[in-house]
């Protein structure tokens, strides 16, 4: 018993004083006198203690691991240039508005803007800013504008599509202007023909509604036969 207590104390980092050791020893003798047939397998207990200590250490290591800990608590560990793994992606989408703001400010203070994140991260930011159920962070306006002018077509398209969902029925003039500007972006054309993003923009304009959205959409769509037909089709409903 005395040896077991010392082993336990050693693994838990407790310093046993001579007085405490003496008390443990006396207690051990009392038990042996009362129960002479009672024996303790100290080696077995020592092995068990080592096992439990290793087990607890692994649990603590897992809980404090940067890969599994809250991203907002350790924003400096993120490599924003690389594609997010599953854990990082799920964590980003679970962050509150305040933690998202902190994450953005951390990298922004180091001279990083949306274009410095990998394209998957950029889409993630755009979706979070334009998700109707989310409370937008302070920098969402800048993120959305950057999304519409992003170097990657897939990011520009996602931004246009989600703008329509987020601003449905608002008749927001500023958003209409942003979409019109994106529509004319020469990177959204191949051989002077519009790509699929133009249809996303036209559909977004029908969702935003209002006179300005309708006039702008009709004017933009009339520049190409294919988009003109598409505009007429989506305005039937």
C-alpha positions in Angstrom: 0.0 0.0 0.0 2.8 2.4 1.0 4.7 1.7 -2.2 1.5 2.1 -4.3 0.8 5.5 -2.8 4.4 6.6 -3.5 4.1 5.4 -7.1 0.8 7.3 -7.5 2.3 10.4 -6.0 5.3 10.2 -8.3 3.1 9.9 -11.4 0.9 12.8 -10.3 3.9 15.0 -9.4 3.2 15.0 -5.7 6.2 15.3 -3.3 5.9 13.0 -0.4 7.5 14.4 2.8 9.3 12.0 5.3 6.4 12.5 7.7 3.8 11.5 5.1 5.9 8.4 4.1 6.1 7.4 7.8 2.3 7.7 8.2 1.8 5.6 5.1 4.2 2.9 6.3 2.5 2.7 9.7 -0.9 2.3 8.1 0.5 -0.4 5.9 1.8 -2.3 9.0 -1.6 -2.0 10.6 -3.3 -3.6 7.6 -0.7 -6.5 7.5 -1.2 -7.2 11.2 -5.0 -7.4 10.9 -5.0 -9.3 7.7 -1.9 -11.5 7.5 -3.2 -13.3 4.4 -3.9 -10.0 2.6 -1.2 -9.4 -0.1 -0.8 -6.7 -2.7 0.7 -7.2 -6.1 2.7 -4.0 -6.3 4.1 -4.7 -9.8 0.6 -5.1 -11.1 -0.6 -1.9 -9.5 2.5 0.0 -10.9 1.7 -1.2 -14.4 -1.9 -0.2 -14.0 -0.9 3.2 -12.8 1.5 3.7 -15.8 -1.3 2.7 -18.1 -3.8 5.2 -16.6 -1.2 8.0 -16.6 -0.4 7.3 -20.3 -4.1 7.2 -21.1 -4.7 10.6 -19.4 -1.7 12.1 -21.1 -3.0 11.1 -24.5 -6.4 12.6 -23.7 -4.9 15.9 -22.7 -2.6 15.9 -25.8 -5.7 15.3 -28.0 -7.7 18.1 -26.4 -4.9 20.6 -26.7 -3.8 19.5 -30.3 -3.9 22.5 -32.7 -5.5 20.4 -35.4 -8.5 19.5 -33.2 -8.7 22.6 -31.0 -10.9 25.6 -31.7 -9.5 27.4 -34.8 -10.5 30.8 -33.4 -8.4 30.1 -30.3 -5.3 29.4 -32.4 -5.7 31.4 -35.6 -2.0 31.6 -36.1 -1.7 27.9 -36.9 -3.8 28.2 -40.1 -1.9 28.0 -43.4 -4.4 30.0 -45.4 -2.4 29.3 -48.6 -3.3 25.6 -48.5 -6.7 24.0 -49.0 -8.5 23.4 -45.7 -8.9 19.9 -44.5 -12.2 18.5 -43.3 -11.8 19.5 -39.7 -10.7 23.1 -40.6 -13.6 23.5 -43.0 -16.2 22.2 -40.5 -14.7 24.4 -37.8 -14.8 27.5 -40.0 -18.5 27.0 -40.6 -19.3 26.6 -36.9 -17.6 29.8 -35.8 -19.7 32.6 -34.3 -19.6 36.0 -36.0 -17.3 37.4 -33.3 -14.8 34.6 -33.8 -15.0 34.9 -37.6 -14.2 38.6 -37.1 -11.3 37.8 -35.0 -10.0 35.3 -37.5 -10.3 37.8 -40.3 -8.7 40.6 -38.4 -5.7 38.4 -37.4 -4.7 37.8 -41.0 -5.7 41.2 -42.2 -3.4 42.8 -39.6 -0.6 40.8 -41.3 -1.4 42.3 -44.7 -3.5 39.4 -45.9 -6.7 40.0 -48.0 -9.1 37.5 -49.5 -6.9 36.9 -52.5 -4.2 35.5 -50.2 -6.4 32.6 -49.0 -6.7 29.5 -51.1 -9.7 29.5 -53.4 -11.6 27.0 -51.1 -11.2 29.3 -48.2 -12.3 32.3 -50.3 -15.5 30.5 -51.2 -16.0 29.7 -47.6 -15.7 33.3 -46.6 -18.1 34.4 -49.3 -20.7 31.8 -48.3 -20.5 32.7 -44.6 -20.9 36.4 -45.4 -23.9 35.8 -47.6 -25.6 33.0 -45.6 -29.1 34.5 -44.6 -29.0 32.9 -41.2 -25.6 34.3 -40.3 -24.9 37.6 -38.6 -22.4 39.2 -41.0 -19.1 40.4 -39.7 -17.8 43.9 -40.2 -15.6 43.1 -43.1 -18.2 41.2 -45.2 -18.8 44.1 -47.5 -15.1 44.1 -48.6 -15.1 40.3 -48.8 -18.1 40.2 -51.1 -16.7 42.9 -53.4 -13.4 41.0 -53.5 -15.3 37.8 -54.3 -16.9 39.3 -57.4 -13.5 40.4 -58.7 -11.6 37.3 -57.6 -8.9 35.8 -59.9 -10.8 32.5 -59.8 -13.9 32.1 -62.0 -15.4 29.6 -59.5 -15.2 32.2 -56.7 -16.7 35.0 -58.8 -19.6 32.6 -59.8 -20.3 31.5 -56.2 -20.3 35.1 -55.0 -22.8 36.2 -57.7 -25.1 33.2 -57.0 -25.2 33.7 -53.3 -25.7 37.4 -53.6 -29.1 36.6 -55.2 -30.1 34.2 -52.4 -28.9 36.6 -49.6 -30.5 39.8 -51.1 -33.7 38.2 -52.3 -36.5 40.7 -52.6 -34.5 43.6 -51.1 -34.2 45.7 -54.2 -30.7 46.7 -53.0 -29.3 49.2 -55.5 -25.7 48.7 -54.4 -25.8 45.0 -55.0 -27.4 45.6 -58.4 -24.5 47.9 -59.3 -21.9 45.3 -58.1 -23.5 42.6 -60.1 -23.7 44.8 -63.2 -20.0 45.6 -62.9 -19.1 41.9 -62.5 -21.2 41.1 -65.6 -19.0 43.3 -67.7 -15.7 42.0 -66.3 -13.7 40.8 -69.4 -12.4 37.8 -67.5 -16.0 36.5 -67.6 -15.9 36.2 -71.4 -14.2 33.8 -73.8 -13.9 34.9 -77.4 -16.2 37.8 -76.6 -18.9 35.3 -75.5 -20.3 35.3 -72.0 -19.5 32.4 -69.7 -21.9 30.7 -67.3 -21.4 33.4 -64.6 -23.5 35.9 -66.6 -26.5 33.6 -66.1 -25.8 33.5 -62.4 -25.8 37.3 -62.3 -29.0 37.6 -64.3 -30.8 35.1 -62.1 -29.5 37.0 -59.0 -31.0 40.2 -60.4 -34.4 38.6 -60.8 -34.2 37.5 -57.2 -33.3 40.9 -55.9 -36.3 42.4 -57.7 -37.1 46.0 -58.1 -37.2 48.3 -61.1 -33.5 48.9 -61.2 -32.7 45.2 -61.1 -35.1 44.5 -63.9 -33.9 47.4 -66.1 -30.2 46.5 -65.5 -30.8 42.8 -66.2 -32.6 43.5 -69.4 -29.9 45.8 -70.6 -27.1 43.4 -69.9 -28.9 40.4 -71.3 -29.7 42.1 -74.6 -26.0 42.2 -75.5 -26.0 38.5 -76.5 -28.6 36.3 -78.1 -28.1 33.4 -75.6 -28.4 35.6 -72.5 -31.3 37.4 -74.0 -33.2 34.1 -74.3 -32.2 33.2 -70.8 -33.4 36.5 -69.4 -36.8 36.1 -71.1 -37.0 32.5 -69.8 -36.4 33.3 -66.1 -38.8 36.3 -66.2 -41.7 34.1 -67.1 -42.1 32.9 -63.5 
